[in-house]
Amino acid sequence: MAEDWQAGGFGLYIHWPFCQAKCPYCDFNSHVAREIDQTRWLNAYLTEIDRYAAIVPGRVLNTVFFGGGTPSLMNPDVVAAILERVKRSWPTANDLEVTLEANPGSVEAGRFKAYAEGGVSRISMGMQAMNDRDLQRLGRLHTVAEARQAFDIARKNFERVNFDLIYARQDQTLADWREELRRALEMAVDHLSLYQLTIEEGTAFGDRYAAGKLKGLPTDDLAVDMYQATQEICGEAGMPAYEVSNHARSGAESRHNLIYWRYGDYVGIGPGAHGRITVDGQRRATEAFANPERWLTGVAGSGAEKRAVLLSGRDQAVEYLLMGLRISEGVDLARFERLAGHPPNRDKIAHLVEIGMAEQENGQLRATRDGRAVLNAVIRELLPDLP
């Protein structure tokens, strides 16, 4: 009998924790360092790959994702050596997807060419805005001209290219965003990630907001209008949303991220990296130590994992619901029932369908476009029914 994770696939996430500067909106585990011993980091990654390959051997690996931080600060030979070890450690899918995140200010033609030669097949670029004033406000080190140049270089070296934009920025109008999005779609290859600016505690923006110094943020109603405009404009351009914040042409979806959203298994390696791996029929949640030096010393000594806990059926059902309702295909209700040990509340589902927040068809439960706009409320409606 197939194990549950096989419905989502198997991926590997590699976290590179360093950036040239810390963006004021960012709450990811990223750090600025004057010097980085890349050989030491390579050896640590290889050690962890070997360790996990012994824990979950023989699986077909579908995807590898280098995230950060700014992985385009990694030396290309380091990336190539990691991928060589990965391919020796697991059998890989014929269409193995290898994504590397890049910032426009940290790339040049030779570097991208070397990444491609080393095995990277897809680039995800953090453009974030398409005017220099807003790039400066967001703490980005590149200009729009540099971003366009980096994007052109990426297109010459990779068939699959994504770039990110943030909307609902300070003093941004709905007309501003509509025009910016249309320009982005004229550039886009096959995928766009479009995120609403959120103010997180512990960030520079969070501190400014708490002090009343972050001016010009949109109202909730304007942010919703921007979200709806995003769905409309991208849909008309042939890049509909397949996830709350991600848009792609058919067949160009991020296969790695789909492993998360379809609740597959994935190994997480690097400072602060999370993973979900099934061992002897039991799914574990793993989390590595977040501090880079602590992680390195842990790899060399007593271990890099901060925690590894078994997930109950209830925990897995909750996670499957949280992840699966983000994507347009939704969740398989029979799979949910196998994980939870009981069927979902049909009355709650019927209510969500009646008010236009969800739809049910052929055993799948999906959030509608309106439902994905208020997805947290939809999930809150369903979660109380889990014991």
C-alpha positions as CSV (number, residue, x, y, z in Angstrom):
1,M,0.0,0.0,0.0
2,A,1.3,3.5,-0.9
3,E,2.2,5.7,2.0
4,D,0.4,9.0,2.4
5,W,3.4,11.2,1.5
6,Q,3.5,9.6,-2.0
7,A,0.4,11.6,-2.9
8,G,2.5,14.7,-2.8
9,G,6.0,13.5,-3.8
10,F,9.5,13.9,-2.3
11,G,11.7,17.0,-2.3
12,L,14.8,18.5,-0.8
13,Y,15.1,22.0,0.6
14,I,18.6,23.6,1.1
15,H,18.7,26.8,3.2
16,W,21.4,29.3,2.5
17,P,21.1,31.8,5.4
18,F,23.1,34.8,4.1
19,C,22.2,38.0,2.4
20,Q,24.0,41.2,1.4
21,A,21.6,43.2,3.6
22,K,18.5,42.5,5.7
23,C,15.3,43.7,4.1
24,P,13.1,45.6,6.6
25,Y,10.0,43.5,5.8
26,C,11.7,40.1,6.0
27,D,11.2,37.7,8.8
28,F,13.0,34.8,7.2
29,N,16.1,33.2,8.8
30,S,18.6,35.4,7.0
31,H,21.9,37.0,8.2
32,V,24.5,39.4,7.0
33,A,28.1,38.2,7.3
34,R,31.4,39.9,6.2
35,E,33.1,36.6,5.4
36,I,31.7,33.2,4.6
37,D,33.8,30.0,4.5
38,Q,31.9,28.4,1.6
39,T,34.1,25.2,1.8
40,R,33.0,24.7,5.4
41,W,29.3,25.2,4.4
42,L,29.6,22.8,1.5
43,N,31.0,20.1,3.8
44,A,28.2,20.6,6.3
45,Y,25.5,20.3,3.5
46,L,27.1,17.2,2.2
47,T,27.2,15.6,5.7
48,E,23.5,16.3,6.2
49,I,22.6,15.0,2.7
50,D,24.4,11.7,3.6
51,R,22.6,11.5,7.0
52,Y,19.2,12.0,5.5
53,A,19.9,9.6,2.6
54,A,20.5,6.9,5.2
55,I,17.2,7.8,7.0
56,V,15.0,7.8,3.8
57,P,17.0,5.8,1.2
58,G,15.9,4.7,-2.2
59,R,13.1,7.3,-2.8
60,V,12.7,9.0,-6.1
61,L,13.6,12.6,-5.6
62,N,11.3,15.0,-7.5
63,T,12.7,18.4,-6.7
64,V,15.5,20.4,-5.1
65,F,15.1,24.0,-3.9
66,F,17.9,26.3,-2.8
67,G,16.2,29.0,-0.7
68,G,17.4,31.7,1.7
69,G,18.7,34.1,2.4
70,T,20.2,34.7,-1.0
71,P,21.4,31.4,-2.6
72,S,22.8,33.3,-5.6
73,L,25.6,34.3,-3.2
74,M,26.7,30.7,-3.2
75,N,29.7,29.8,-5.3
76,P,28.5,27.9,-8.4
77,D,30.9,25.1,-7.7
78,V,29.3,24.7,-4.2
79,V,25.9,24.3,-5.8
80,A,27.2,21.9,-8.4
81,A,28.9,19.8,-5.7
82,I,25.7,19.6,-3.6
83,L,23.7,18.5,-6.6
84,E,26.3,15.9,-7.5
85,R,26.0,14.4,-4.0
86,V,22.2,14.6,-4.1
87,K,22.1,12.6,-7.3
88,R,24.4,10.0,-5.8
89,S,22.2,9.8,-2.7
90,W,18.7,9.3,-4.2
91,P,17.4,8.2,-7.6
92,T,16.0,11.3,-9.2
93,A,13.0,11.9,-11.4
94,N,13.6,12.2,-15.1
95,D,12.2,15.7,-14.9
96,L,14.0,16.7,-11.7
97,E,13.3,20.3,-10.9
98,V,16.2,22.3,-9.3
99,T,15.3,25.8,-8.3
100,L,17.7,28.5,-7.0
101,E,16.5,31.8,-5.5
102,A,18.4,34.8,-6.8
103,N,18.5,38.5,-6.0
104,P,19.0,40.7,-9.1
105,G,21.9,42.5,-7.5
106,S,23.9,39.3,-6.8
107,V,24.1,37.8,-10.3
108,E,25.9,38.2,-13.6
109,A,26.0,36.3,-16.8
110,G,28.9,33.9,-16.0
111,R,27.4,33.0,-12.6
112,F,24.0,32.1,-14.1
113,K,25.7,30.1,-16.8
114,A,27.7,28.2,-14.2
115,Y,24.6,27.4,-12.1
116,A,22.9,26.0,-15.2
117,E,25.9,23.9,-16.1
118,G,25.9,22.6,-12.4
119,G,22.4,21.3,-12.7
120,V,20.0,24.2,-11.7
121,S,17.0,24.2,-14.0
122,R,14.8,27.0,-12.7
123,I,15.5,30.5,-11.2
124,S,13.2,32.3,-8.8
125,M,14.2,36.0,-8.7
126,G,13.3,38.5,-6.0
127,M,12.4,41.6,-8.0
128,Q,9.8,42.8,-5.5
129,A,8.9,46.1,-7.2
130,M,9.2,47.8,-10.6
131,N,10.1,51.3,-9.5
132,D,13.2,52.5,-7.8
133,R,11.5,54.5,-5.1
134,D,9.6,51.5,-3.8
135,L,12.7,49.3,-4.1
136,Q,14.5,51.7,-1.8
137,R,11.6,51.7,0.6
138,L,11.7,47.9,0.7
139,G,15.4,47.9,1.4
140,R,16.4,46.3,-1.9
141,L,19.9,46.9,-3.1
142,H,19.1,46.7,-6.9
143,T,17.5,49.1,-9.3
144,V,14.8,48.3,-11.8
145,A,17.4,48.5,-14.6
146,E,19.6,46.0,-12.8
147,A,16.6,43.7,-12.2
148,R,15.6,43.8,-15.9
149,Q,19.2,43.0,-16.9
150,A,19.4,40.1,-14.4
151,F,16.1,38.8,-15.7
152,D,17.3,38.9,-19.3
153,I,20.4,37.0,-18.3
154,A,18.3,34.4,-16.5
155,R,16.1,33.9,-19.6
156,K,19.1,33.2,-21.7
157,N,20.3,30.5,-19.4
158,F,17.1,28.9,-18.0
159,E,13.9,27.8,-19.7
160,R,11.9,28.3,-16.4
161,V,12.1,31.7,-14.7
162,N,10.0,33.1,-11.9
163,F,10.1,36.5,-10.3
164,D,8.4,37.9,-7.1
165,L,6.6,41.1,-6.6
166,I,5.1,42.6,-3.5
167,Y,1.9,44.6,-3.6
168,A,-0.1,46.7,-1.1
169,R,3.0,48.7,-0.6
170,Q,3.2,52.2,1.0
171,D,1.3,54.8,-1.0
172,Q,0.5,52.4,-3.8
173,T,-2.8,52.9,-5.5
174,L,-4.9,50.3,-7.2
175,A,-4.2,51.9,-10.6
176,D,-0.4,51.8,-9.7
177,W,-0.6,48.1,-9.1
178,R,-2.7,47.3,-12.1
179,E,-0.1,49.1,-14.4
180,E,2.8,47.5,-12.6
181,L,1.3,44.0,-12.9
182,R,0.6,44.5,-16.6
183,R,4.3,45.4,-17.2
184,A,5.3,42.4,-15.2
185,L,3.2,40.1,-17.3
186,E,4.8,41.5,-20.4
187,M,8.2,40.3,-19.0
188,A,7.1,37.1,-17.4
189,V,8.2,33.7,-18.8
190,D,5.9,31.2,-17.2
191,H,5.5,32.0,-13.5
192,L,4.9,34.9,-11.1
193,S,4.8,35.0,-7.3
194,L,2.7,38.0,-6.1
195,Y,2.7,38.6,-2.4
196,Q,0.8,41.1,-0.3
197,L,3.0,43.1,2.0
198,T,2.6,41.8,5.5
199,I,4.0,43.5,8.6
200,E,5.7,41.0,10.8
201,E,6.7,41.4,14.4
202,G,10.5,41.4,14.9
203,T,11.2,43.0,11.6
204,A,12.3,46.6,11.0
205,F,8.9,47.3,9.4
206,G,7.2,45.7,12.4
207,D,9.1,48.1,14.8
208,R,8.2,51.1,12.7
209,Y,4.6,50.1,12.4
210,A,4.4,49.6,16.2
211,A,5.9,53.1,16.7
212,G,3.4,54.6,14.2
213,K,6.1,55.5,11.8
214,L,5.2,53.3,8.8
215,K,2.9,55.6,6.8
216,G,0.9,55.1,3.7
217,L,-0.1,51.4,4.1
218,P,-3.3,50.5,2.2
219,T,-6.6,50.0,4.0
220,D,-7.9,46.4,4.2
221,D,-10.5,47.1,1.5
222,L,-7.8,48.5,-0.9
223,A,-5.6,45.4,-0.2
224,V,-8.6,43.1,-1.1
225,D,-9.2,45.1,-4.3
226,M,-5.5,44.7,-5.2
227,Y,-5.8,40.9,-4.6
228,Q,-9.0,40.7,-6.8
229,A,-7.3,42.8,-9.5
230,T,-4.4,40.4,-9.4
231,Q,-6.6,37.4,-10.0
232,E,-8.4,39.1,-12.9
233,I,-5.4,40.5,-14.7
234,C,-3.3,37.3,-14.4
235,G,-6.2,35.1,-15.4
236,E,-6.8,37.2,-18.5
237,A,-3.1,36.9,-19.4
238,G,-3.2,33.1,-19.2
239,M,-1.4,32.8,-15.8
240,P,-4.2,32.0,-13.4
241,A,-3.6,31.5,-9.7
242,Y,-2.8,27.9,-8.8
243,E,-2.1,28.9,-5.3
244,V,-3.0,32.0,-3.2
245,S,0.1,34.0,-4.2
246,N,1.4,32.0,-7.2
247,H,0.4,32.2,-10.9
248,A,1.6,30.1,-13.8
249,R,1.0,29.0,-17.3
250,S,-0.3,25.4,-17.4
251,G,2.5,23.0,-16.7
252,A,4.8,25.7,-15.3
253,E,3.8,25.5,-11.6
254,S,6.6,25.2,-9.0
255,R,6.8,21.5,-8.6
256,H,8.8,21.9,-5.4
257,N,6.2,24.1,-3.7
258,L,3.4,21.8,-4.9
259,I,5.1,19.1,-2.7
260,Y,4.4,21.3,0.3
261,W,0.9,22.1,-0.7
262,R,0.0,18.5,-1.6
263,Y,1.5,17.4,1.7
264,G,4.3,15.3,0.4
265,D,7.6,14.5,2.2
266,Y,10.6,16.9,2.1
267,V,14.0,17.0,3.7
268,G,15.0,20.3,5.1
269,I,18.7,21.0,5.4
270,G,20.4,24.2,6.6
271,P,19.9,26.7,9.5
272,G,16.2,26.9,10.6
273,A,15.1,24.5,7.8
274,H,11.9,22.5,8.4
275,G,11.1,19.1,7.0
276,R,8.4,16.4,6.9
277,I,9.7,12.9,6.5
278,T,7.9,9.5,6.8
279,V,10.0,6.8,8.5
280,D,8.6,3.3,9.2
281,G,5.1,4.6,8.3
282,Q,5.3,7.5,10.8
283,R,5.6,11.1,9.7
284,R,8.0,13.3,11.5
285,A,8.3,17.1,11.7
286,T,12.0,18.2,11.7
287,E,13.4,21.6,12.5
288,A,17.1,22.6,12.4
289,F,18.8,25.1,14.7
290,A,18.3,28.5,13.2
291,N,21.6,30.2,14.2
292,P,24.1,29.5,11.4
293,E,27.1,28.9,13.7
294,R,25.0,26.7,16.0
295,W,23.9,24.7,13.0
296,L,27.4,24.2,11.7
297,T,28.8,23.0,15.0
298,G,25.8,20.8,15.4
299,V,26.4,19.1,12.0
300,A,30.0,18.5,13.1
301,G,29.1,17.3,16.6
302,S,25.9,16.4,18.4
303,G,23.4,17.1,15.6
304,A,21.9,20.0,13.8
305,E,18.2,19.2,14.5
306,K,16.5,21.3,17.1
307,R,13.6,19.0,17.2
308,A,12.2,15.9,15.4
309,V,8.7,15.0,16.6
310,L,6.1,12.4,15.5
311,L,2.9,13.9,14.1
312,S,-0.4,12.4,15.1
313,G,-3.1,11.7,12.5
314,R,-4.9,14.8,13.7
315,D,-1.7,16.9,13.3
316,Q,-1.3,15.6,9.8
317,A,-5.0,16.2,8.9
318,V,-4.7,19.8,10.1
319,E,-1.5,20.4,8.1
320,Y,-3.0,18.8,5.0
321,L,-6.0,21.1,5.2
322,L,-3.9,24.2,5.9
323,M,-1.6,23.5,2.9
324,G,-4.1,21.9,0.5
325,L,-6.7,24.6,0.6
326,R,-4.1,27.1,-0.6
327,I,-4.0,25.5,-4.1
328,S,-6.8,25.6,-6.7
329,E,-7.0,21.8,-6.8
330,G,-7.9,21.7,-3.1
331,V,-7.9,18.6,-0.8
332,D,-9.0,15.0,-1.3
333,L,-11.7,14.5,1.4
334,A,-11.0,10.7,1.5
335,R,-7.4,11.4,2.2
336,F,-8.3,13.9,4.9
337,E,-10.5,11.2,6.5
338,R,-7.7,8.6,6.4
339,L,-5.4,11.1,8.2
340,A,-7.9,12.5,10.7
341,G,-9.7,9.2,11.5
342,H,-13.1,10.7,10.8
343,P,-14.9,12.5,8.0
344,P,-15.0,16.2,7.8
345,N,-18.2,18.0,9.0
346,R,-20.5,17.9,6.0
347,D,-22.7,20.7,7.4
348,K,-19.7,23.1,7.7
349,I,-18.7,22.2,4.2
350,A,-22.2,22.7,2.9
351,H,-22.4,26.1,4.6
352,L,-19.1,27.2,3.0
353,V,-20.4,26.1,-0.4
354,E,-23.7,27.9,0.1
355,I,-22.0,31.2,0.8
356,G,-19.6,30.9,-2.1
357,M,-16.4,30.3,-0.2
358,A,-15.8,26.7,-1.2
359,E,-16.9,24.1,-3.8
360,Q,-17.0,20.4,-3.7
361,E,-16.7,18.1,-6.7
362,N,-15.6,14.5,-7.2
363,G,-14.4,14.1,-3.7
364,Q,-12.3,17.3,-3.7
365,L,-12.9,20.3,-1.5
366,R,-11.6,23.6,-2.9
367,A,-11.7,27.2,-1.8
368,T,-13.2,29.4,-4.4
369,R,-11.4,32.6,-5.6
370,D,-13.4,34.6,-3.0
371,G,-12.6,31.9,-0.4
372,R,-8.9,32.0,-1.0
373,A,-9.0,35.8,-0.4
374,V,-10.2,35.1,3.2
375,L,-8.6,31.6,3.5
376,N,-7.8,31.9,7.2
377,A,-11.5,32.4,7.9
378,V,-12.4,29.4,5.8
379,I,-9.9,27.2,7.6
380,R,-11.1,28.4,11.0
381,E,-14.6,27.3,10.0
382,L,-13.4,23.8,9.4
383,L,-10.7,23.2,12.0
384,P,-12.9,23.1,15.2
385,D,-14.3,19.8,14.0
386,L,-11.0,18.0,14.4
387,P,-10.9,16.2,17.8
